[in-house]
Amino acid sequence: MKPTIALLVVITAAISISILASYIATITSFFPVRSWLYTEKSILSPSPSSLFLGPSGGSEIEGARGDVKPIQIYRTKIIPNIKDYYDILSVSVMRINNKLTFAMDLAGDPNKNEKYETAYFWLIYYKTSASRIEQMYTLIIPNFAPDSNFLLKGWYMTVFNNTANTYTLPFAKISDMPKNKVQVFIDPSLIGNPTSFNYMTCVMVRVNSTFLNKAPDYLMDSVPHNDRFWQGWFSSR
């Protein structure tokens, strides 16, 4: 490998790690210190969806059209315009051919993301029969707009194990999404091969490309709709 190419690989890897660390830092600052699953379930209204996994089957939660509202998580003077690809119409998880399909139907095409980073989140949690410890994972699918100031461009994905404080799928480049939808396929082993689990989703936007070691700047929409939960989840500690 030529020195120039090697240096480029190292720089790209460092960028990916720093972006992933910005999510991990905010996720681990909230869990398990506050043990929200036991002390703050009252804020989960409506309840998150529960999915029981057999050879096939799935679960779907409907969202509301036109309910996007930028809620500031981190102080910034930049306010993103409301875009249709921030608007969640429904979310679903399906098991097909031993793979889990996570899908988020949107009011617009997420491939047309402009100016900023838009990230789509699934928060997954469950208990195993062998342990009383709640298992928690976060599936994160960010898109870095081609006209943004972020050094990375395009779609990425990672799966973080909150319980073990590590990630089961490193920050990885993925292909473009279908029109008006975010959809990925993962092996169930990445979330611990559960027989069933609960999940919640949201869309967030990062407008500032110069400071990554913090929470995303705005919560745009969530399903089930619960702004208070996500504000608490991403609040700084």
KEVEX-324145 format. One record per atom (N, C-alpha, C): x, y, z; residue in one letter. Coordinates in steps of 0.1 Angstrom, whole numbers, padded with zeros to 4 digits, always signed. Atoms other than C-alpha are relative to their C-alpha. Example, Ala and Ser with C-alpha at 12.3 -4.5 7.8 and 13.67 -1.06 7.14 Angstrom:
BEGIN
+0009-0012+0000A/+0123-0045+0078A/+0009+0012+0000A/-0009-0011+0000S/+0137-0011+0071S/-0008+0011+0008S/
END
This chain:
BEGIN
+0009-0012+0000M/+0000+0000+0000M/+0009+0012+0000M/-0008-0012+0001K/+0014+0034-0010K/-0002+0009+0013K/+0001-0008-0012P/+0021+0059+0019P/-0012+0009-0001P/+0011-0010+0002T/-0005+0084+0005T/-0014-0007+0003T/+0012+0008-0001I/-0032+0057+0003I/-0002-0005+0015I/+0001+0004-0014A/-0024+0044+0038A/-0004+0011+0009A/+0003-0012-0009L/-0026+0079+0053L/-0015+0003-0002L/+0014-0002+0003L/-0060+0083+0036L/-0009-0009+0008L/+0008+0011-0007V/-0073+0050+0051V/+0000+0004+0015V/-0001-0004-0015V/-0061+0061+0086V/-0009+0012+0003V/+0008-0012-0002I/-0077+0095+0083I/-0015-0003-0001I/+0014+0004+0001T/-0110+0080+0071T/-0005-0008+0012T/+0003+0008-0012A/-0110+0055+0099A/-0002+0009+0012A/+0000-0009-0012A/-0103+0082+0125A/-0013+0009-0001A/+0012-0007+0001I/-0132+0103+0111I/-0012-0008+0004I/+0011+0009-0003S/-0156+0073+0113S/-0001-0002+0015S/+0000+0003-0015I/-0145+0065+0149I/-0005+0013+0007I/+0004-0012-0008S/-0150+0102+0160S/-0015+0002-0001S/+0014-0001+0002I/-0185+0103+0145I/-0008-0010+0008I/+0007+0011-0008L/-0195+0070+0161L/+0001+0003+0014L/-0002-0004-0014A/-0180+0082+0194A/-0010+0010+0005A/+0009-0011-0004S/-0203+0112+0194S/-0013-0006+0004S/+0012+0007-0004Y/-0233+0089+0195Y/+0002-0008+0012Y/-0003+0009-0011I/-0218+0064+0219I/+0001+0008+0013I/-0002-0008-0012A/-0208+0092+0243A/-0014+0004+0006A/+0013-0005-0005T/-0244+0105+0246T/-0009-0012+0004T/+0008+0012-0004I/-0260+0070+0247I/+0005-0006+0013I/-0005+0006-0012T/-0237+0057+0274T/-0002+0009+0012T/+0002-0010-0011S/-0241+0089+0295S/-0014-0001+0006S/+0014+0001-0005F/-0278+0081+0298F/-0003-0014+0006F/+0002+0014-0004F/-0277+0043+0303F/+0013-0007+0003F/+0011+0004-0009P/-0274+0025+0326P/-0001+0009+0013P/+0000-0008-0013V/-0268+0053+0352V/-0014+0004+0005V/+0013-0004-0005R/-0304+0065+0352R/-0010-0011+0000R/+0008+0012+0000S/-0319+0030+0346S/-0015+0004-0004S/+0012-0006+0004W/-0347+0047+0326W/-0011-0011-0002W/+0011+0011+0002L/-0365+0013+0319L/-0008-0003+0012L/+0006+0003-0012Y/-0373+0010+0355Y/-0007+0012+0007Y/+0005-0012-0008T/-0378+0045+0368T/-0008+0010-0008T/+0007-0010+0008E/-0392+0064+0338E/-0009-0006-0011E/+0009+0006+0010K/-0415+0041+0320K/-0013+0008-0001K/+0012-0008+0001S/-0443+0065+0328S/+0000+0010-0011S/-0001-0010+0011I/-0430+0089+0301I/-0002-0007-0014I/+0002+0007+0013L/-0434+0062+0274L/-0015-0002-0003L/+0015+0000+0004S/-0469+0070+0261S/-0001+0007-0014S/+0005+0014-0001P/-0480+0055+0238P/+0012-0009+0002P/-0011+0010-0003S/-0461+0023+0247S/+0008-0003-0013S/-0008+0005+0011P/-0433+0011+0225P/-0005-0013-0006P/+0005+0012+0006S/-0440-0017+0201S/+0008-0012+0005S/-0006+0012-0003S/-0433-0053+0211S/+0000-0010-0011S/-0001+0009+0011L/-0421-0078+0185L/+0004-0014+0005L/-0004+0014-0003F/-0422-0116+0190F/+0004-0007-0012F/-0007+0005+0011L/-0399-0134+0167L/-0002-0015-0002L/+0001+0014+0004G/-0408-0167+0150G/+0008-0002-0013G/-0006+0002+0013P/-0397-0181+0117P/-0002+0012-0010P/+0003-0012+0008S/-0414-0151+0101S/-0010+0008+0008S/+0009-0009-0007G/-0436-0122+0112G/+0006+0014+0003G/-0006-0013-0003G/-0432-0087+0124G/-0009+0009+0007G/+0007-0010-0008S/-0445-0055+0140S/+0001+0013-0007S/+0000-0013+0006E/-0455-0021+0127E/-0007+0010+0009E/+0005-0011-0008I/-0462+0013+0144I/-0003+0011-0010I/+0004-0011+0009E/-0481+0040+0125E/+0005+0014+0006E/-0003-0014-0004G/-0469+0077+0127G/-0010+0009-0006G/+0009-0010+0005A/-0486+0109+0119A/+0007+0009-0011A/-0006-0008+0010R/-0480+0129+0087R/+0000+0015+0004R/-0001-0014-0003G/-0469+0165+0091G/+0002+0005+0014G/-0002-0003-0015D/-0459+0164+0128D/+0015+0003+0003D/-0014-0003-0003V/-0422+0173+0123V/+0001+0013+0007V/-0002-0012-0008K/-0411+0198+0149K/+0014+0000+0005K/-0014+0000-0005P/-0374+0208+0154P/+0001+0003+0015P/-0002-0002-0014I/-0367+0204+0191I/+0015+0000+0003I/-0014-0002-0002Q/-0333+0217+0200Q/+0005-0008+0012Q/-0007+0009-0010I/-0311+0192+0219I/+0013+0007+0005I/-0013-0007-0003Y/-0278+0212+0217Y/-0001+0014-0005Y/+0001-0014+0003R/-0274+0249+0216R/+0007+0003-0014R/-0005-0005+0013T/-0269+0263+0180T/-0009+0011-0005T/+0008-0011+0007K/-0280+0293+0160K/-0006-0005-0013K/+0004+0005+0013I/-0286+0272+0129I/-0013-0008+0003I/+0013+0007-0001I/-0323+0260+0126I/-0003-0006-0014I/+0002+0007+0013P/-0329+0234+0099P/-0014+0002-0005P/+0013+0000+0005N/-0358+0238+0076N/-0007-0014+0001N/+0007+0012-0001I/-0385+0212+0079I/+0000-0007-0014I/+0000+0007+0012K/-0381+0185+0052K/-0009-0012+0001K/+0009+0011+0000D/-0404+0157+0042D/+0007-0013+0005D/-0007+0012-0004Y/-0377+0131+0048Y/+0003-0001+0015Y/-0001+0000-0014Y/-0377+0140+0085Y/-0013-0006+0006Y/+0013+0003-0005D/-0414+0130+0088D/-0002-0016-0001D/+0002+0015+0000I/-0420+0093+0099I/-0015-0003-0001I/+0014+0004+0002L/-0452+0078+0086L/-0003-0013+0007L/+0002+0013-0007S/-0447+0043+0100S/+0014-0006+0002S/-0013+0008-0002V/-0419+0020+0113V/-0004-0014+0002V/+0003+0014-0001S/-0417-0017+0112S/+0013-0008+0002S/-0011+0010-0001V/-0395-0047+0120V/-0006-0013-0004V/+0004+0012+0005M/-0399-0079+0101M/+0011-0010+0000M/-0010+0011+0001R/-0382-0113+0103R/-0002-0008-0013R/+0001+0007+0013I/-0376-0127+0068I/+0013-0008-0003I/-0011+0008+0003N/-0353-0156+0059N/+0012+0002+0010N/-0010-0001-0011N/-0334-0154+0092N/+0007+0013+0001N/-0005-0014-0001K/-0328-0117+0088K/-0010+0009+0006K/+0009-0010-0005L/-0343-0087+0106L/+0000+0012-0009L/+0001-0012+0009T/-0356-0059+0083T/-0006+0011+0008T/+0005-0012-0007F/-0359-0025+0100F/-0003+0010-0011F/+0005-0009+0010A/-0379-0001+0079A/-0007+0012+0006A/+0006-0012-0005M/-0390+0035+0084M/-0006+0007-0013M/+0006-0007+0012D/-0415+0049+0058D/-0001+0015+0003D/-0001-0014-0001L/-0411+0086+0053L/-0008+0008-0010L/+0008-0008+0009A/-0430+0114+0037A/+0008+0005-0012A/-0008-0004+0011G/-0401+0121+0014G/+0012-0009-0002G/-0012+0008+0003D/-0369+0107-0001D/+0012+0003+0008D/-0011-0003-0008P/-0341+0104+0024P/+0013+0001-0007P/-0012-0002+0008N/-0316+0102-0004N/+0003+0014-0005N/-0001-0014+0004K/-0323+0139-0011K/+0004+0009+0012K/-0004-0007-0011N/-0309+0149+0023N/+0009+0011-0004N/-0007-0012+0004E/-0295+0184+0021E/+0008+0006+0012E/-0007-0009-0009K/-0268+0204+0040K/+0005-0007+0013K/-0003+0005-0013Y/-0267+0183+0072Y/+0001-0015+0001Y/+0001+0014-0003E/-0264+0149+0088E/-0014-0003+0005E/+0013+0005-0005T/-0298+0132+0092T/+0002-0014+0005T/-0002+0014-0006A/-0298+0101+0115A/-0013-0006+0004A/+0012+0008-0003Y/-0325+0075+0119Y/+0004-0010+0010Y/-0003+0008-0011F/-0326+0056+0152F/-0010-0010+0003F/+0008+0010-0007W/-0340+0024+0166W/+0006-0003+0013W/-0004+0005-0013L/-0338+0018+0203L/-0007-0013+0003L/+0005+0014-0001I/-0342-0019+0210I/+0003-0005+0014I/-0003+0005-0014Y/-0346-0035+0245Y/-0009-0012+0003Y/+0008+0013-0003Y/-0357-0068+0260Y/+0007-0006+0012Y/-0006+0009-0010K/-0351-0092+0289K/+0001-0014-0004K/-0001+0014+0003T/-0338-0127+0286T/-0005-0008+0011T/+0005+0009-0011S/-0352-0156+0305S/+0011-0004+0010S/-0011+0004-0009A/-0317-0163+0319A/+0005+0011+0009A/-0006-0011-0007S/-0310-0129+0332S/-0011+0011+0003S/+0009-0011-0003R/-0329-0100+0349R/+0005+0013-0006R/-0006-0012+0006I/-0306-0075+0332I/-0007+0003-0013I/+0006-0004+0012E/-0323-0055+0305E/+0011+0002-0011E/-0010-0001+0011Q/-0305-0059+0272Q/-0005+0012-0009Q/+0003-0011+0008M/-0304-0027+0251M/+0010+0002-0011M/-0008-0002+0012Y/-0291-0020+0216Y/-0006+0013-0007Y/+0004-0011+0008T/-0292+0011+0194T/+0005-0002-0014T/-0003+0000+0014L/-0294+0009+0156L/+0000+0014-0005L/-0002-0014+0005I/-0281+0041+0140I/+0003+0000-0014I/-0002+0000+0015I/-0284+0049+0103I/+0001+0015-0004I/-0002-0014+0004P/-0269+0084+0095P/+0002+0001-0015P/-0003-0004+0014N/-0268+0101+0061N/+0006+0013+0001N/-0007-0012+0001F/-0243+0128+0054F/-0002+0006-0014F/+0004-0006+0013A/-0255+0151+0027A/+0012+0003-0009A/-0012-0002+0009P/-0233+0155-0004P/+0004+0015+0000P/-0004-0014-0001D/-0234+0193+0000D/+0003+0005+0014D/-0003-0003-0014S/-0227+0192+0037S/+0015+0003+0002S/-0014-0002-0003N/-0194+0202+0054N/+0006-0012+0007N/-0006+0012-0006F/-0190+0167+0069F/+0009-0006-0010F/-0010+0006+0008L/-0160+0149+0056L/-0006-0013-0006L/+0006+0012+0005L/-0180+0117+0053L/-0013+0004-0008L/+0012-0002+0008K/-0208+0115+0026K/-0007-0013-0001K/+0008+0012+0003G/-0236+0091+0020G/-0005-0007+0013G/+0007+0008-0011W/-0252+0064+0042W/+0010-0009+0007W/-0008+0009-0008Y/-0237+0045+0071Y/-0009-0007+0010Y/+0008+0007-0010M/-0249+0021+0098M/+0009-0005+0011M/-0007+0007-0011T/-0238+0009+0132T/-0010-0005+0010T/+0008+0006-0011V/-0253-0013+0160V/+0008+0001+0013V/-0007-0001-0012F/-0243-0004+0195F/-0007-0008+0011F/+0005+0007-0011N/-0248-0027+0225N/+0002+0009+0013N/-0001-0009-0011N/-0256-0003+0253N/+0003-0007+0013N/-0002+0008-0012T/-0256-0030+0280T/+0014-0004+0002T/-0014+0003-0001A/-0221-0041+0272A/+0010+0011-0003A/-0008-0012+0003N/-0209-0006+0263N/+0010-0003-0012N/-0008+0003+0012T/-0196-0018+0229T/-0009+0000-0012T/+0008+0001+0012Y/-0207-0020+0193Y/+0002-0013-0007Y/+0000+0013+0006T/-0216-0052+0176T/+0002+0001-0016T/-0002-0003+0014L/-0215-0036+0141L/+0007+0013-0001L/-0007-0013+0000P/-0188-0010+0136P/-0006+0009-0011P/+0005-0010+0009F/-0195+0022+0116F/+0003-0005-0014F/-0002+0006+0013A/-0200+0008+0081A/-0007+0008-0011A/+0006-0007+0011K/-0207+0024+0047K/-0011-0010-0006K/+0011+0008+0006I/-0240+0012+0031I/-0005+0007-0013I/+0004-0006+0013S/-0257+0018-0003S/-0012+0010+0002S/+0012-0009+0000D/-0285+0043-0011D/-0012-0007+0005D/+0012+0006-0005M/-0319+0038+0004M/-0011+0000-0011M/+0011-0001+0009P/-0352+0031-0014P/-0006+0014+0001P/+0007-0013+0000K/-0373+0061-0023K/-0011+0001+0011K/+0010-0002-0011N/-0393+0075+0007N/+0001-0010+0011N/-0001+0010-0010K/-0379+0049+0030K/+0014-0002+0005K/-0013+0004-0005V/-0350+0040+0053V/-0002-0015+0003V/+0002+0014-0002Q/-0345+0002+0053Q/+0014-0007+0000Q/-0012+0008-0001V/-0317-0021+0064V/-0003-0014+0005V/+0001+0014-0004F/-0312-0058+0070F/+0011-0004+0009F/-0011+0004-0009I/-0292-0072+0099I/-0002-0014+0005I/+0000+0013-0006D/-0284-0106+0114D/-0005+0002+0015D/+0005-0001-0014P/-0303-0111+0147P/+0010-0001+0011P/-0011+0001-0010S/-0270-0120+0164S/+0005+0014+0004S/-0005-0013-0003L/-0261-0083+0162L/-0008+0006+0012L/+0007-0005-0011I/-0288-0076+0188I/-0003-0011+0011I/+0001+0010-0011G/-0283-0108+0209G/-0009-0011-0003G/+0009+0011+0003N/-0307-0132+0191N/-0012-0001+0009N/+0012+0001-0009P/-0338-0123+0212P/-0011-0007-0006P/+0012+0006+0004T/-0370-0142+0210T/-0011+0011-0002T/+0009-0012+0002S/-0389-0108+0213S/+0008+0012+0005S/-0006-0012-0005F/-0380-0072+0219F/-0010+0012-0002F/+0007-0013+0001N/-0395-0037+0223N/+0009+0010-0008N/-0008-0010+0007Y/-0384-0008+0201Y/-0007+0014-0001Y/+0005-0014+0003M/-0388+0030+0196M/+0009+0006-0010M/-0008-0006+0011T/-0376+0052+0168T/+0000+0015+0000T/+0000-0015+0002C/-0367+0088+0160C/+0009+0004-0012C/-0009-0006+0010V/-0351+0111+0134V/+0006+0012+0006V/-0007-0012-0006M/-0324+0136+0145M/+0009+0006-0011M/-0008-0007+0010V/-0304+0162+0126V/+0012+0006+0008V/-0012-0007-0005R/-0268+0174+0132R/+0003+0011-0010R/-0003-0011+0009V/-0262+0208+0117V/+0014+0005+0001V/-0014-0005-0002N/-0227+0215+0131N/+0010-0011-0003N/-0009+0010+0004S/-0200+0196+0114S/+0014+0001+0006S/-0013-0003-0006T/-0171+0210+0134T/+0001-0005+0014T/-0001+0005-0014F/-0180+0196+0168F/-0009-0013+0001F/+0008+0013+0001L/-0190+0159+0168L/-0001-0007+0013L/+0000+0007-0013N/-0184+0148+0204N/-0011+0006+0009N/+0011-0005-0007K/-0219+0158+0215K/-0013-0007-0006K/+0013+0006+0006A/-0256+0148+0209A/-0003+0007-0013A/+0005-0007+0011P/-0272+0156+0176P/-0007+0013+0004P/+0005-0014-0004D/-0286+0192+0175D/-0015+0000+0001D/+0015-0001+0000Y/-0323+0185+0168Y/-0006-0013+0000Y/+0009+0010+0001L/-0349+0160+0174L/-0011+0004-0010L/+0010-0004+0010M/-0373+0161+0144M/-0013-0007+0001M/+0012+0008-0001D/-0398+0133+0148D/+0003-0013+0007D/-0001+0013-0007S/-0404+0101+0168S/-0012-0008-0001S/+0011+0010+0000V/-0426+0070+0167V/+0004-0012+0008V/+0011-0007-0005P/-0441+0062+0191P/+0004+0015+0004P/-0003-0014-0001H/-0443+0100+0195H/+0002+0003+0015H/-0004-0003-0013N/-0425+0109+0227N/+0012+0009+0001N/-0011-0010+0000D/-0404+0141+0227D/+0008+0000+0013D/-0006+0000-0013R/-0398+0140+0264R/+0011-0011+0002R/-0010+0011-0002F/-0381+0106+0263F/+0013+0003-0008F/-0012-0002+0008W/-0357+0115+0234W/+0008+0012+0005W/-0008-0011-0006Q/-0348+0148+0250Q/+0008-0004+0012Q/-0007+0005-0011G/-0339+0130+0281G/+0011-0010-0004G/-0009+0009+0005W/-0321+0103+0262W/+0013+0006-0005W/-0011-0006+0005F/-0298+0127+0245F/+0005+0012+0008F/-0005-0011-0008S/-0294+0153+0272S/+0014-0002+0005S/-0014+0001-0004S/-0258+0160+0282S/+0000-0004+0015S/-0002+0003-0014R/-0245+0145+0314R/+0014+0005+0004R/
END
